[in-house]
Every structure is written in C-alpha cells, then in structure tokens.
C-alpha cells in the first residue's frame, strides 16, 4: 500500500497549465464549533496540501469532505487495505500519516478515477465546501484559523497536481487569522436569579456535568423552546406525569417515590474523620434518573455524628405532602383534582 501511496503522490505532482485558485474560510454553522474551507478555481484542481492552524482551540476531526477528493493519501498510508473514498483528508503536520490530535492539521487529498488515474476536481467547492473541520472550541469562545501551503506535500500554492497559483502564495486576509466563534450555548433551564441557582450548578458539578449546568430534573419539563415548568420542589423526581384516565393523573406518585427510596440514606463522603460517610448521591442512579433528582428541598441535611445526605426526611415530607394530588382529567368522567403548580422555577 505504501508503494501505491507513493505512486499516487507522484501522479498528483504532475503539472499542466498555470491558473488561479482562491481558498476561503467560512463558518456556515456558527453553533457547533466548525469551520469550512472552500475554493474556486479557473482550472480543475487535482489535489490540495493545505496547512491549517487553529489558535485558541484544537482540531478534533473533519465532518464533511467534497466527494470528488476521494484519495486521502495519509489516511491510506496508515490504513493499508482501504481504498478510494475511505477515511478523511486530515493529515499530520511534518510527518506522514493521518491526523490524530492538536491545533495543526494538513488537508491532504487528491482526485483519482476508479482506475487509479489522476482525475480533475470541480472548479468550485460550492455549495458545501472542500472540507468542514471540527474544533473543541468552547461555547462563547473564539479562535483564529490560518491557512498556508504544506511544503512537505506540495508547492507554495497548496495545489498539487497542477501548476496553479493561489492566494496561499501571499497573505490573503480571506485565509489569514480568520476568526471563528464557539458554539452558541443553550441558556440554562434554571433561572440564574433563583435563590437555588448556585446549589443547582454545584449539584451539576457533583454529578459530573462539565457544562456549568445542574441536574435537568430540577427544571421539570420543557413545554416550549427554553420555557420550563417545574414541580420538582413538590416531589416530582422524574419530571413526568403518571396514571390512567380511570384512576386520574398525578405528577407525584409511585415513580417518584421509587427514585427517593433508591437514594434514601445515601451519605456524603465529606465529613470529619470520625463521622459516618458514604459513597455520595452522585453514585446513585434510578433507571437513568440521577439520585439527586430526589433532593426536593435542594439542601443537604444531617449532623457530623449521623452523617450528611441530600435525600432524607425533608425531601420525604415534601413528596408526602403532594402525594395523591390529581391533575385535571382530560375526560369529564375521570377522577380529577386541582393539580400541582408548576412554579418551582419562579423567582421570588
């Protein structure tokens, strides 16, 4: 396979007539941390070798690639047995082989026909671009992208297989220090002005969330985009209704009790050396529902000599007070009740 790769690389260096090719960087979808490299050319390109450097984030891979560029040379180098159209066009900087990690990658790919002969790519990469590259850019962040030619794999124009001048030959603003934006962060479902907001965020950290948000079960149900109704502080652990037409419907019932029972008495590890400790609520899960969802009063309770827990008698009292409260029934003949208010997210 390495001999085939070498042969392909030599074929890509063949040189017809001079023309111009213009590369550009854009961000068609500014919500996901990606950016797209595109081009337009006077002569059909046969391959590219472009060095991509991101300052302020790392490259994590490529999402899409123009299908005509089907010879991913460096991917084939590392993956013998693969063929045209397999893999991706990202390669290592300064070394042969497919890209692994870091903030610099080489776009290295060519155009071959089914017989392995040199092909001709389209004059433009429209509408989707040559390649879309994914970064780990944090929500709300920004990074800069710079394109240059990869001297290891091609000429100063970054276009291999054709003697084509491009805007990689000079410092074109379209490809130099182009700013890209990080993903747009969804607003938190728990209001920042709520008195329990800091506790909500802290519980998110406790259960291993890394996005700065807390347990979604405290927010209840999303009734429309970014609009939440929560009955959590009344004992609704699973943020869902249960029941039947002939028995009535309730938000606080056996399903919520099961979550509370599973988390009951789970002691936290943060106690003095002689006090009782446990594995902590972060280790509890009830069929995909975190144990912290049964912390209806949003507080820890206990004493040094008994241990501390997030799910205890205070939470049981809240659930018991709401137990059996039926919601208005959609049919006139079914059991009905006043329902539990969905006001747990209201800011006093």
C-alpha positions as CSV (number, residue, x, y, z in Angstrom):
1,X,0.0,0.0,0.0
2,X,2.9,2.4,0.8
3,X,4.1,1.9,-2.8
4,X,0.7,2.8,-4.1
5,X,0.5,5.9,-1.9
6,X,3.9,7.0,-3.2
7,X,2.8,6.4,-6.8
8,X,-0.4,8.4,-6.1
9,X,1.7,11.2,-4.6
10,X,4.0,11.4,-7.6
11,X,1.0,11.4,-10.0
12,X,-0.5,14.3,-8.1
13,X,2.7,16.3,-8.7
14,X,2.2,16.3,-12.5
15,X,1.9,19.8,-13.9
16,X,-0.4,21.3,-16.6
17,X,-1.1,25.0,-17.2
18,X,-1.0,28.0,-14.9
19,X,-4.2,29.4,-13.4
20,X,-5.5,30.9,-10.2
21,X,-7.3,29.3,-7.3
22,X,-8.8,31.1,-4.4
23,X,-9.3,29.5,-1.0
24,X,-11.6,30.9,1.7
25,X,-12.6,30.1,5.3
26,X,-16.2,30.4,6.5
27,X,-18.4,29.3,9.3
28,X,-21.8,28.3,7.8
29,X,-22.9,26.9,11.1
30,X,-21.7,29.1,14.0
31,X,-23.4,26.9,16.6
32,X,-21.2,23.8,16.6
33,X,-17.5,25.0,16.6
34,X,-16.9,24.0,13.0
35,X,-15.4,25.9,10.0
36,X,-15.4,25.2,6.3
37,X,-12.6,25.6,3.8
38,X,-13.8,26.2,0.3
39,X,-12.3,27.2,-3.0
40,X,-13.0,28.5,-6.6
41,X,-10.6,27.9,-9.4
42,X,-10.0,28.7,-13.1
43,X,-8.6,25.2,-13.7
44,X,-9.8,21.9,-12.2
45,X,-7.6,21.1,-9.2
46,X,-6.2,17.6,-8.8
47,X,-5.3,17.7,-5.2
48,X,-4.6,20.0,-2.2
49,X,-2.0,20.2,0.6
50,X,-3.0,22.9,3.0
51,X,-1.7,23.6,6.5
52,X,-4.5,24.6,8.9
53,X,-3.5,26.2,12.2
54,X,-6.1,27.0,14.8
55,X,-5.1,29.4,17.6
56,X,-7.4,29.1,20.6
57,X,-8.7,25.6,20.1
58,X,-7.8,22.1,19.0
59,X,-8.9,20.3,15.9
60,X,-10.9,17.2,16.7
61,X,-11.6,15.9,13.2
62,X,-13.5,16.6,9.9
63,X,-17.2,16.3,9.5
64,X,-17.7,16.5,5.7
65,X,-15.4,16.5,2.6
66,X,-16.1,17.2,-1.1
67,X,-16.7,13.7,-2.6
68,X,-14.5,14.4,-5.6
69,X,-11.4,14.5,-3.4
70,X,-11.5,10.8,-2.8
71,X,-7.8,10.0,-2.4
72,X,-7.0,10.5,1.3
73,X,-3.3,9.9,0.9
74,X,-2.2,10.0,4.5
75,X,-5.2,8.0,5.8
76,X,-4.3,5.3,3.3
77,X,-0.7,5.4,4.5
78,X,-1.8,4.4,8.0
79,X,-4.6,2.1,6.9
80,X,-3.5,-0.4,4.4
81,X,-6.3,-2.2,2.7
82,X,-8.6,0.9,2.5
83,X,-9.4,2.4,-0.9
84,X,-10.7,5.5,-2.6
85,X,-13.3,7.4,-0.7
86,X,-12.3,5.8,2.6
87,X,-11.2,7.8,5.7
88,X,-10.7,11.5,5.8
89,X,-8.4,14.2,4.3
90,X,-6.7,15.4,7.5
91,X,-3.0,14.5,8.0
92,X,-0.2,15.1,10.5
93,X,1.9,18.2,10.3
94,X,5.5,17.5,9.3
95,X,5.0,13.7,9.2
96,X,3.3,11.2,7.0
97,X,0.1,9.7,8.3
98,X,-3.5,10.6,9.3
99,X,-4.1,13.5,11.8
100,X,-4.5,12.4,15.4
101,X,-4.8,15.5,17.6
102,X,-3.6,19.1,18.1
103,X,-4.2,22.5,16.7
104,X,-2.5,22.0,13.4
105,X,-3.6,19.6,10.6
106,X,-2.9,19.2,7.0
107,X,-5.7,18.9,4.4
108,X,-4.1,16.4,2.1
109,X,-6.4,14.8,-0.5
110,X,-6.5,14.3,-4.2
111,X,-8.8,13.3,-7.1
112,X,-8.5,9.9,-8.7
113,X,-10.7,7.9,-11.0
114,X,-11.8,4.4,-10.4
115,X,-8.8,3.0,-12.2
116,X,-6.4,5.0,-10.1
117,X,-5.7,7.6,-12.7
118,X,-5.4,11.2,-12.0
119,X,-8.8,13.0,-12.1
120,X,-10.0,16.5,-12.2
121,X,-11.9,18.1,-9.3
122,X,-14.7,20.6,-9.8
123,X,-14.0,24.3,-10.4
124,X,-15.7,25.2,-7.2
125,X,-16.4,23.5,-3.9
126,X,-19.8,25.0,-3.7
127,X,-22.2,24.6,-2.0
128,X,-20.7,22.7,0.9
129,X,-17.1,23.5,0.7
130,X,-13.9,21.4,0.3
131,X,-13.8,20.2,3.9
132,X,-15.5,21.1,7.2
133,X,-13.3,20.8,10.3
134,X,-14.5,20.3,13.8
135,X,-12.8,22.0,16.8
136,X,-13.2,21.8,20.5
137,X,-13.9,25.5,20.8
138,X,-15.8,26.2,24.0
139,X,-19.3,27.8,23.9
140,X,-19.0,31.5,23.7
141,X,-15.3,31.3,22.8
142,X,-13.4,32.4,19.7
143,X,-10.4,31.2,17.8
144,X,-8.4,32.2,14.7
145,X,-7.7,30.0,11.7
146,X,-4.8,30.5,9.3
147,X,-4.2,28.6,6.1
148,X,-0.8,28.2,4.5
149,X,0.7,25.7,2.0
150,X,2.1,22.5,3.3
151,X,5.6,22.4,2.0
152,X,6.1,18.7,2.8
153,X,3.3,17.6,0.4
154,X,3.0,20.3,-2.2
155,X,4.1,23.6,-3.7
156,X,3.6,27.1,-2.2
157,X,0.2,27.4,-3.8
158,X,-1.1,24.4,-1.8
159,X,-2.5,22.9,-5.0
160,X,-0.9,19.7,-6.1
161,X,-1.1,18.0,-9.5
162,X,-1.4,21.4,-11.2
163,X,0.8,24.4,-11.6
164,X,-1.8,26.7,-10.1
165,X,-1.1,30.0,-8.3
166,X,-3.4,30.5,-5.3
167,X,-4.0,33.0,-2.6
168,X,-1.9,30.8,-0.3
169,X,1.1,32.4,-2.1
170,X,0.5,35.6,-0.2
171,X,-1.1,36.8,3.0
172,X,-4.7,37.0,1.8
173,X,-7.0,38.2,4.6
174,X,-9.5,35.6,3.5
175,X,-7.3,32.8,4.9
176,X,-5.1,34.6,7.4
177,X,-6.2,34.9,11.1
178,X,-9.8,34.4,10.3
179,X,-11.9,34.5,13.5
180,X,-14.4,31.7,14.2
181,X,-16.9,31.6,17.0
182,X,-17.6,28.9,19.5
183,X,-20.9,27.0,19.8
184,X,-23.9,29.0,20.9
185,X,-24.6,27.9,24.4
186,X,-28.2,27.0,25.2
187,X,-29.5,29.1,28.1
188,X,-29.7,27.2,31.4
189,X,-33.1,25.8,32.2
190,X,-32.8,27.0,35.8
191,X,-33.1,30.8,36.3
192,X,-29.8,32.5,37.4
193,X,-31.9,34.8,39.7
194,X,-33.5,31.9,41.5
195,X,-32.2,31.5,45.1
196,X,-31.3,27.9,44.5
197,X,-29.3,28.6,41.3
198,X,-25.9,28.3,42.9
199,X,-26.9,25.0,44.5
200,X,-28.2,23.7,41.1
201,X,-24.9,24.5,39.5
202,X,-23.0,22.9,42.4
203,X,-25.1,19.7,42.1
204,X,-24.2,19.6,38.4
205,X,-20.5,19.5,39.3
206,X,-21.2,16.9,41.9
207,X,-22.8,14.5,39.4
208,X,-20.1,15.1,36.8
209,X,-21.5,17.7,34.4
210,X,-18.9,19.7,32.8
211,X,-21.0,22.3,31.0
212,X,-21.7,24.5,34.0
213,X,-25.3,23.4,34.4
214,X,-27.1,21.4,37.1
215,X,-29.4,18.4,37.0
216,X,-32.1,18.9,34.4
217,X,-34.7,17.1,36.5
218,X,-34.8,20.1,38.8
219,X,-36.1,22.1,35.8
220,X,-39.0,19.9,35.1
221,X,-40.4,19.7,31.6
222,X,-39.7,22.0,28.6
223,X,-43.1,22.9,27.3
224,X,-41.7,25.1,24.5
225,X,-38.2,26.2,23.5
226,X,-36.4,27.5,26.6
227,X,-39.7,27.5,28.6
228,X,-39.7,25.1,31.5
229,X,-42.4,24.2,34.1
230,X,-41.1,22.5,37.2
231,X,-42.9,20.7,40.0
232,X,-39.6,19.3,41.4
233,X,-39.8,21.2,44.7
234,X,-43.2,19.4,45.4
235,X,-41.7,15.9,45.0
236,X,-41.7,15.3,41.2
237,X,-38.4,13.5,40.7
238,X,-38.9,12.2,37.2
239,X,-40.5,15.4,35.7
240,X,-43.3,13.4,34.2
241,X,-47.0,12.6,34.8
242,X,-48.3,9.1,35.6
243,X,-51.7,7.5,35.8
244,X,-54.7,6.5,33.7
245,X,-58.0,8.1,32.7
246,X,-60.0,5.8,35.1
247,X,-57.6,6.4,38.1
248,X,-56.6,10.0,37.4
249,X,-53.2,11.5,36.7
250,X,-50.5,12.8,39.1
251,X,-47.1,14.3,38.9
252,X,-46.1,12.9,42.3
253,X,-46.6,9.2,42.6
254,X,-45.0,5.8,42.9
255,X,-42.4,6.5,40.2
256,X,-41.1,9.5,42.2
257,X,-41.2,7.5,45.5
258,X,-39.1,4.8,43.8
259,X,-36.4,7.4,43.0
260,X,-36.4,8.7,46.5
261,X,-36.3,5.3,48.0
262,X,-33.3,4.3,45.9
263,X,-31.4,7.4,47.1
264,X,-32.6,7.3,50.7
265,X,-30.0,7.4,53.3
266,X,-27.0,7.8,50.9
267,X,-24.4,9.6,53.0
268,X,-21.9,12.0,51.5
269,X,-18.2,11.4,51.8
270,X,-17.4,15.0,53.1
271,X,-17.5,14.5,56.9
272,X,-14.9,14.7,59.7
273,X,-12.6,11.7,60.0
274,X,-14.7,10.1,62.8
275,X,-18.1,10.9,61.4
276,X,-20.2,8.5,59.2
277,X,-19.6,8.7,55.5
278,X,-20.8,7.1,52.3
279,X,-20.3,7.0,48.6
280,X,-22.4,10.1,48.0
281,X,-25.6,10.9,46.0
282,X,-23.5,11.2,42.8
283,X,-23.2,7.4,42.7
284,X,-27.0,6.8,42.8
285,X,-29.0,6.2,39.6
286,X,-32.6,5.0,39.2
287,X,-33.1,3.8,35.7
288,X,-31.3,6.8,34.2
289,X,-32.6,9.3,36.7
290,X,-29.9,10.6,39.0
291,X,-30.4,10.2,42.7
292,X,-30.0,14.0,43.2
293,X,-33.4,14.3,41.5
294,X,-35.0,13.2,44.8
295,X,-33.4,16.2,46.6
296,X,-36.6,18.2,46.5
297,X,-35.6,20.8,49.1
298,X,-32.3,21.5,47.3
299,X,-30.3,21.2,50.5
300,X,-28.1,18.8,52.4
301,X,-29.3,17.7,55.9
302,X,-27.7,15.8,58.8
303,X,-25.1,16.2,61.5
304,X,-21.5,15.3,62.0
305,X,-22.4,12.4,64.2
306,X,-25.1,11.0,61.9
307,X,-23.6,11.9,58.5
308,X,-24.9,14.2,55.8
309,X,-27.3,13.3,53.0
310,X,-29.0,15.1,50.2
311,X,-32.1,12.9,50.2
312,X,-33.7,12.5,53.6
313,X,-36.7,13.2,55.8
314,X,-37.1,16.8,54.5
315,X,-37.5,15.5,50.9
316,X,-39.9,12.7,52.0
317,X,-42.0,15.3,53.7
318,X,-42.3,17.3,50.5
319,X,-43.3,14.3,48.5
320,X,-45.8,13.1,51.1
321,X,-47.5,16.5,51.1
322,X,-48.1,16.2,47.4
323,X,-48.9,12.5,47.3
324,X,-52.1,11.7,45.6
325,X,-52.7,15.2,44.2
326,X,-54.6,14.5,41.0
327,X,-54.3,16.7,37.9
328,X,-57.3,18.0,36.0
329,X,-58.5,15.0,33.9
330,X,-58.9,15.4,30.2
331,X,-62.2,13.4,30.2
332,X,-65.2,14.6,32.2
333,X,-65.9,11.3,33.9
334,X,-62.4,10.5,35.1
335,X,-61.1,11.3,38.6
336,X,-59.8,14.8,38.8
337,X,-58.0,17.2,41.1
338,X,-56.5,20.7,41.5
339,X,-53.1,19.6,40.3
340,X,-49.6,20.6,41.5
341,X,-48.5,24.1,40.4
342,X,-45.5,24.2,38.1
343,X,-43.9,27.2,39.8
344,X,-40.7,25.7,41.3
345,X,-38.6,27.9,38.9
346,X,-40.4,31.1,39.8
347,X,-38.1,33.8,41.1
348,X,-39.4,35.4,44.4
